[in-house]
Amino acid sequence: MLYTIDNKTNFFELKNKITAGDTLYFTKGIYQIKLSLNVPNLKIIGEDVDQTIITNADHYHKIMADYNECNTFRTYTLQLLGDNNTLENITIKNSCTSAKYGQAVALAVYGDNFKALNCKILGEQDTLFTGPLPADLKIRYNGFLEPSVINKKQGRQLYQNCLIQGDVDFIFGGAAALFSNCQIKCLNDKGFVCAPSHAKDDKFGYLFANCQIETAKPRASFYLARPWRDYGLVYFINCNYTSGILEEGFNKWNDTNRDKTCRFYEYANKNYSRVPFVKKLSQDEADAYLKEFKNYLNI
């Protein structure tokens, strides 16, 4: 069923009606809501990406109705748990600033075969979480987060022609996620684009292909990635970087030894002076991996 949504829509009533295969069409407007949906084969489409905005302002230390702090994984503006979900032509935003509020997720995705097409995902710290949770956090948060979050396995995700912005670890998690022809915008003075947390046996992690990775400030200092957990996996292929991206490119995560276990790869036309734990790819290797990744995502 197609539901056409405007600012008069009662979301509490609507949420109880949504079933598999439905389409939610958001007309132009700013929607101050927080949504968690566990529905397969769902489409969420905006009338205009710049003028159709779902926004909220939950943050890590906010006290929730259960008298607990929100915690990173409950700060989402939109959380999608079902398989075969699609977001298109819409903005998802968390308006909290990192300097004042810290972690504040805009979009959290846990389902398999997810697609975000021509979307804007806006925040600062921890803007986009690509589930699943790392294994140790599944244990730590068992009983605190809902079972539908805890029990998720690695899924496939595609972000195509999207704008994703933030500062600290603003793309993080353990999905097999392809970022294709995206604009990745780094806000404020310093930070990290992504923080992968893939398991040792995961063959596919993050892949940034043909993306524009830029800093809002020309004198900013940003790393492309640091491993949130051992074995974090990321490829950067044919991406363009602005001057605020540090020459060394990658960070091992504070005082850990994750430089010994992380799997970081890059193919670029320019010969950057990267840290030694990053493997530089040949064009043939990069082309082969990109093809293999797309086949895995079935695109």
Stockholm file with secondary structure:
# STOCKHOLM 1.0

chainA/1-299         MLYTIDNKTNFFELKNKITAGDTLYFTKGIYQIKLSLNVPNLKIIGEDVDQTIITNADHYHKIMADYNECNTFRTYTLQLLGDNNTLENITIKNSCTSAKYGQAVALAVYGDNFKALNCKILGEQDTLFTGPLPADLKIRYNGFLEPSVINKKQGRQLYQNCLIQGDVDFIFGGAAALFSNCQIKCLNDKGFVCAPSHAKDDKFGYLFANCQIETAKPRASFYLARPWRDYGLVYFINCNYTSGILEEGFNKWNDTNRDKTCRFYEYANKNYSRVPFVKKLSQDEADAYLKEFKNYLNI
#=GR chainA/1-299 SS CEEEECTTCCHHHHHTTCCTTCEEEECSEEEECCEEECCSSCEEEESCTTTEEEEECCCTTCBCTTSSBCCGGGCCSEEECSSSCEEESCEEEECCCHHHHCCCCSEEECSSSEEEESCEEECSTTCEEESCCCHHHHHHTBTTBCHHHHTCCCCEEEEESCEEEESEEEEEESCEEEEESCEEEECSSEEEEEEECCCTTCSCCEEEESCEEEESSTTCEEEEECCSSTTCEEEEESCEECTTBCTTCBCCCTTSCGGGTCEEEEECSSCCCCCTTEEECCHHHHHHHHHHHHHHHTC
#=GC SS_cons         CEEEECTTCCHHHHHTTCCTTCEEEECSEEEECCEEECCSSCEEEESCTTTEEEEECCCTTCBCTTSSBCCGGGCCSEEECSSSCEEESCEEEECCCHHHHCCCCSEEECSSSEEEESCEEECSTTCEEESCCCHHHHHHTBTTBCHHHHTCCCCEEEEESCEEEESEEEEEESCEEEEESCEEEECSSEEEEEEECCCTTCSCCEEEESCEEEESSTTCEEEEECCSSTTCEEEEESCEECTTBCTTCBCCCTTSCGGGTCEEEEECSSCCCCCTTEEECCHHHHHHHHHHHHHHHTC
//
